[in-house]
Amino acid sequence: MLSPYPLQENDEYSYEFLTEQGIKYAIYFLDYSYMFSDYPAIAENVFSFNIDVAEGNADSSINDDRIGATILEVFKLFFAKLQNVTVYVCDSIDERQLARKRKFDLWFWKYNDGSLLKEDGIALIEGVEIYNSLLLHKKNIKLTEVILAYKELNERAGDK
């Protein structure tokens, strides 16, 4: 397996790394409990997963497999707390959400060591399909409850 890029840990839920092409990425988890407020037994452990280009042009690193390996390292740190749950929402502002979903799916299937589960969903909001994924550790004691809540939230996403 490829070695990941060296990580700079900013805090428990925030990291940065620099690729060989000079592109700096920021990976971070934000409190997402408000989305699961109807499910108080699991809400406190739910975070959104985010990856942003902090510096440089990401188009020059499209085929850099070490990026996926580095994200796996971040997930290992995050899921060391077995009850942590993360939701990845594919940004649709530039209409490249499907490309983001495919890239994230590829990274997951290529680098997952078997300890994580991924559940995919689509939230239909004002006619726009929002692709998203739930990730959680297979040993999460509330696994079934989390997955059911996630599916329910996707189903009623446009009901507001």
N, C-alpha and C positions, 0 to 999 in steps of 0.2 A: 504494500500500500504506500501511496505517496506520503511524504512527510508534510504536515501542516505548516503554514507560515507561523513564525513566532507571534504570540499574542501579547498585547499590552492590555492588562486588566485595569480599567479605570475605576470600577467598583464591582460589587458582587454580580451585577446584571448588565455590565457595559464593557465592551472590548473593542480594540482596534487592531488592525494588522496592515502591513504594507506588502504588496505583491512585488515580484521581480520586475514588473513593468512600471513600477512606481505609483501604483494606484493604492490609495489608502481607503480601507473599508471600515465602517463603524457597525458593530453588531450590538444590539441592545434589546433588553426585555423591559416592557413597561407594564405597570399594573393594569390589568384588564378585568378586574373583579366587577366593575360596574356593569359590564355586559352580561354577567352571570348573577346579577343581584337577586333574581328570582330563585336562585339555588345557593342559599347561604352556606350549606355544608361543604361546598367546593369552591366558592367564589374567591376566597382569600388566596388561593394557590394558582390563580389563572393570570397569565401574562400574555401580552402580544409579543411576537418575535419580529424584529425589524433588522434589515440590512440596508445600509446606505453607502453610496460612494461619497467619502468625505473630501477626497482630492483626486483629480485625474479624470480620465475618460474610460469608463468601464468597457466600452466597445473594443478596446485593444486587449482585453483579457477574457474574451468570451470563451475560449477553449482552455482556460487555466484550471486544470483539475485540482490543483492545490487549494483553491478557494473552497470547494466542497469539502475537502479533507479538514480544512480549518474550521468550517462551520460545524462539522461533526465534533471537533474538540470543544467548541463552545457548548454544544448540546451536552457533552459528557459532564462538563462543569455544572451546567444548569440542572440537569437531571440527577445529579448526585443527591439532591433532595427529591426523593422518589415521588412526593406528592405534587411537585411542580407540574404545571400544565401550560402549554403554550399554543396560541392560535396565530397562524400566519395568514394574513389577508393580502392577496395579490392586488397591488395598487392598479387602479383602472384609469387614472387621470390622463394617461397618454395612449390609452387603448392597447397597451402591451401586456395586459393581465394574463392572457393565455400563454404567452412566451415565458412570463415569470413563473406561472404554474408548472409548465413543462420543465424548466430549469430546476425548480425546487424539487419536483418529483424525481428527476434524474439524480440529484444529489442524495435524496433520501434513500432511494433504492440502491444506489452505488455504494454509499458509505455507512448505512445503518448496520450496526453490529448485531442486530436482532433483539436488542433490549427495548427498542421504542416501537410504539404503534402509531400509525398515521391514519386518520379518518378525514376524507375529503368532503367538502360541502360546497354548495352554491347558494348564496343568498340573493334573491331577486328583489332589488330595491329600485322602485320607479322605472321598471323596465330594463334595468342594467343588471347583468349577471356578475356578481362579486364572488370570484373563486377564493376559497379559503381552506385551510387545513388545520386540523387539531393534532398535536403531538403530545404523547404522554408515555411514561415508563410503563412497561408491562407489569411491573410490580406495584403500581399505584393501587392502593387498597380501595379507592373509589372509582376505579376504571369504568365500570359499567355505568355508574351514575353520571360521570363526566361525559361519556359518549352520548348517552341519552339526552342530556341537557344541551349539548352541542348540536345534535340533530334537530332538536325542538327549536332552538334559536334560529337555525337556518330556515326552517319551515315557516316560522312566523316573522321573518325579517322584514317583509314589506307590509306588515299589518298595522303599522303605526300611522 
